[in-house]
Amino acid sequence: MTAPRLLPLHDRHQSIGARFMEFAGWQMPLQYSGILAEHGAVRQAAGLFDVSHMGEVGVRGPSAGEFLQRMTMNDILALEDGKAQYSGLLTAQGTLLDDLIVYRVGNADYRLVVNASRVSIAFEWLREQARGAVEVTDRSAGMALLAIQGPEAASILAKVCTESLALRPFRHAVLRVAGVDSRVARTGYTGEDGFEIFVPADAATTVWDGLLEAGREDGLRPAGLGARETLRLEAGLLLYGQDIDETTTPLEAGLDRFVALDKGEFIGREVLLRQRQGGLTRRLRGFEMEEAGIARTGYGVWAGEERVGTVTSGGFAPTLRKSVGLVYLPCEMRERTIQVEIRARRAAARLMSLPFYRRKISQARLG
Amino acid sequence: MIDPDNLKYTRDHEWIALEGEVGTIGITDFAQKELGDIVFVELMQAGTVVTAGKEMGTVESVKAVSEVYSPVNGTLEESNGDLSSKPELINQDPYGRGWMVRVRLSDPAQVARLMDQSSYEAYLKQEASGQ
């Protein structure tokens, strides 16, 4: 094994007391003050995350849009300059090679933000499939990505931005943040309002410090991977490598609204069409524990005497103060309760619709 | 309140305070810090026979599950009921309100073989440098 890579802001994290963990080949901050405190800050005020481990792939050229229409599952034509969309790269079998966000900068200039664990696979796949006037580049090196998330995120960011923050959700623009030209997108992975800020790595410290200083009185806290995990699970957002991978299709994962089956040909479409026409055998479901215990990733799931699945993501949901999880279950299953195998016992859990947590719209301060 | 100086410690980061034949057991400050925010505790019931080095409960933090091992042989007399609604007591007060169980020892002399405060601290230093 090679030593994990260090984030551009590694020294900063260390100096403010971060505890680290290895994730996707990176040394990542797991927590600073504590996962519950950081989780609470994001739900009630704001949190600042360093997610520079994420990869960025550039797709440019006159055929870029046409190329991405064939490579991704969502409809590229729904994008205009300054807009972003959640999407996925599929294999020919209709399974997920990666999930990602596509940013349209111009009609011949797209950026894809891909999972850290999938950067080289996604990049190679795109480069291998590129035909004609398309240039695919790995832009991950030299890029830092900070995420400020929570109900106070917009007002804190506004303090260090020269321009007014008129961005709507899933829009992006180049703004000057703490004096640094950055691409700011109103996106996130926490279930809260918030922004993701693309900064040149050598200017990341300036933006990180500027945001923390600006948010000091608003309850902004640095937040690590631990809180990111509990926040995304509560919000019903999927994690590649756990909830979705090359063995699962987006329809099985419940990502239907990000699959544009009627947009025309794209890789994996035929399998998805067949699944849509009644061939779907399993679907990702949410559950919450009714009996004491915490459902963890990898635990077995039972319906009576039948083993029906495995928890793909599970844990303690701090806002709900109970354990929740995700599991693929057979579509024909009619039971509303399941049992999760927690060490030697089976504890009852109730199936429920996703997300587990939804923020009140009134809390979102729309710029 | 229990004075950490008078406790005995295991290599698995449990502490025990002996009074007569009954030992109060919990996990150390180091252990609670390593685990992070504790959100669930499951302990064996009163009357259970426990064995040194064998599991007698589980502590779960947001991030991880961890077994708690009995430092001694004996019979579990009582577990800390407050922990079911307030597992965070272990983080807040690991040597006080975060105690976990009381065990009646079958052989109180066993405690003498555990580490004292200074040996435990030396052990922690050694562990840290070994990583």
Interface residues (C-beta under 8 A of the other chain):
Chain A: L30 Q31 G34 I35 L36 G226 T230 A292 G293 I294 R296 G315 F316 P318 S323 R343
Chain B: G36 D37 V39 F40 E42 T58 E60 V62 K63 V65 S84
